[in-house]
């Protein structure tokens, strides 16, 4: 069954993602292609997060996606031909997309992280790998863009983790590394009880500083000649960095509030990045 861009657009719209919002800066063809890629990311992530599928079925479906990246299959997902089309069109190594599947598969077996080094691998797979594929679709000249994509992906994912602490806790997932929680004497039991105190704020600020460092490193790595091509990524950086600063200013009240930017705020950040070109 052939896939149509409209199918990918429906998936993207339904997710109400900041990433989808950044697509407005792209030309028609690249916007269509990045939308197909994002739909792939959304679909494999939804498999891992599904509350309706047994773990074995999740593993089976993700394994199926792995296979169809390389060759057609009779019962393949409708989007698979379009994803293979992207692989061929942009000379993307299938292993880059498999890295993303590796990342969402970690959520099937890992609910706690001992160290930030362990968490960094997860962030690399579910965010930096997405960035590395995205820049192939955006197009770039300077190979330094690859390092830019890696660092920006880490910044975005750490910000996501801080924003979603309460949501993830409800799904029995804790991404805050145990070594960091121990550093601030904030226990898993405290987190389960949603204890909000100075220990929690200092823990969250510690992680936020990591995100700030990744944002700064990404900004320093972005080659001048590729800035126009990376404007979608820069819109994402602006949205998420603003979100991080809002959480900081509010002292990370993630147990009682949801942090998101309004459509107007996102539009303003998109406009600012476009005007900087």
N, C-alpha and C positions, 0 to 999 in steps of 0.2 A: 504494500500500500504506500504510495508516494506521500511524502510530507510536503506541506505547503507552508510558506512563511507565516500565513495567518494563524496556523496552529501554534507556532512558536510565539507569535505576538499575543495570543490569548493567554498562554502560560505566563509570559512576562507581565502582562497587565494584571493578571490575577494575583501575582505575588506582591504587587505594590512596592517594588524594590527601589532603593536608591540607585542601584546599578542601572535598572531600566530607565530611570529618570535621566541619567547622564547620556543616554543614547540620542537625545534630541540634537546633540552637537554634530552628529555624523551625517554624511551623505547617504542617499537612499540605499545604495548597494551595501555599503559597509554596515549601515544600521540594520538591514535585513540579516546580514551574516552574523553580526554580533548577537542579534536577537535569537537566532537559531542556536548559537553556542550557549547563550545564557539559559535558554529553555532546556538544553541538555543538562546543564549544571543544576537547574531547579528540579528536574525530574529525578536525577540520581540522589539528590539530597532528600527529596520527598520520600523516596523509597526507604532510605535509612531512618527517617523520622516517623514513618508511618506507625500508627497505633493499631492498624487493622491487619498488618502482615506479621506472621511468625518470623523469628530470626532466620530460620532456614530459607523461607521464601524471599526474604530481603536479600540474603546472600545469593540465592539463585538468580534473582532478577539483576542484581549488580554484575554477577558473572556473565549474564546474557549480554549486558551492555558492553562489557569488556570485549566479548567475542565479535559483536557486530561493528565495532570500531575498525576491525580488520577485514571483514567479509560479510556479505549479506546472509541472512538466515530467513527461513520461511515465516517464523513467528516473531520476527523482530519488531520493536516499537516503531510506530509510524514516523517518528522523527529521525530514525537511524540513517536513512539514505541521505537526508540533508546534512547530517553531521559528517558522514563520510565525504560528502561533497566539499565541505569546508576543509577537511584534512587534505584532500587532493588540491583544492584551489590555492591554499596558502602554504602548502608543503609542511603541514603541521605533523610532527611525529606523534603517532597514536599513543605512545608512552606518556606524552604530556597530559592527555585526557585521562589515561589510566591512573595517573598520579592523583587526579581529582577523585576518582572512584576509590582509590586507596584511602584517601582522607575521610570520605563519608563512611567507609567501612570501619574505620576506627571507632565510630560512634556505636557500632554493633557490639563491640567487645570491651571498650574502655570507657569507664564512667568517672575515673579519677586520674589525675596526673601528679606524679611525685615531684617532678622538677620542671622548671621552665624550659629546659632543653627538650624534654619530652613534648611539652605543649607546643614548642616552636615547630616541631616536625608536623604536628597536626595543622597548625596555622599555615605552614608552607603548603601543605597539600590542598587544603580547602580554600585558600585565598591567594597565595603567591602563584600557585600553579594556574589558577584562573587568570591571574594577571599576565602570566607568560603567554598563554594562548591568546588572550585579548590583544596584546600588542602585535601579534602576528597579523591579526585582522585589521587593526588600526593602521599598520604599516609603520616602519621606522628605518632610520639609516644607521644610527650609532648603536653598536652592540651594548653600550652602557645602559640602554633602555631596559635590558633584561634585569640588571641589578636594581634599577629603579622599580621595576614591576615587583620584584621579590620583596623589597623593603616596604613598598606601599601596601602590598598584600598583608604583610605582618601587621602594619599599623592599623589597617581596616579591621582585621580579625580580632586583634586585642581589644579594640574599641567595641566591637560587637559583643565580645565576651563580657566586658564590663556592663554594657547596657542590658544584657540578657541574663544576668546572674539569677534573678528571681525565677524567670521562665525556665531556665535550664534546671534549677533546683527542683521545680515542680515535675520535671522529667527524670529526676534522679541522676542528673549530670552536674558535676562540679568541675569547671575548667580552671578555677584558681588553683595554682600549684600548691601542693601540701607544704613544700619547703617554705613558700612565701607566707602561707597561713601561720605556720609555726613561728616564723620570724616575728610576727606581730601578735603572737599568742592568741590567735583567733581560731577556734576549733571548728571541726565539721559539725559538731553538735550546736555550736553558736550559729553557724550558717543555717542549719536545719530549722532552728527556732527564729531565724531572721533577726538576730540580735544586731541592732544598729547602735554602735557606740564609736568612741574614738579609735579603737583598735581596727574596726571595720573600715572607717574612713581612711586611716593611714595605709591599710592594706590596699585599698582601691587606688589611693593616690600613688602608691609604689608601682602598681601595674600601669596606671595612666602615664607615669613618667616614661615607662618603656614605650608606650604607644607614641608619645611625643617624640622620643628619640628616633623611632622608625619613620615618622612623618618627616622629621628634619633631614634624615639621611636620604630619604627618597627625593626630597626637594633638591638636595645638593647634587644628586646623581642624574637628574633629568637633563639630558643634553639640550642645549639651546636650539639646535637645528630640528629637534623632534618635538618641540613644545606644542606646535599646532596639531600634530598628529596625536598627541597624548592628551588633548583637551578633555576628552571624556573621562580619562583617569583623573585628571586634575579637578574636574567637577566633583568626582567621588571623594577625592582627598579633602576638598573644601567642605563638603557636606559632613563627612565623618569627623573631621577635625573640629568643626563647629559643635557637633554633637558631644564630642569628648569634653570640650571646654564648658559646655552647659552642665554636664554632669559634675564636673569639678566645682563650678560656681555654686551648684546646688548641694555640694557635699555628698554626692552619690546616693541619693535617696531612692535607690533602685527597688527597694522592697515595697514602696508605696506609690511610685510614679513610673510611667512609661515615657521614655525620652525619644522623641521624634521631631523632625523639623516639618513645618507646614509646607504645602506646595509652593506658597509664595516665597518662603525662605529659601527653598531649593532653587526656585527660578532665579532669585536674586544672586545666588551663588554661581549658578550656571552663567548668568549674564556677566558677572564680574570676571569669570575665567575667560569668557569669549572676548571681552573688552581688553583683556591683558595681552591678547595675541598681537 
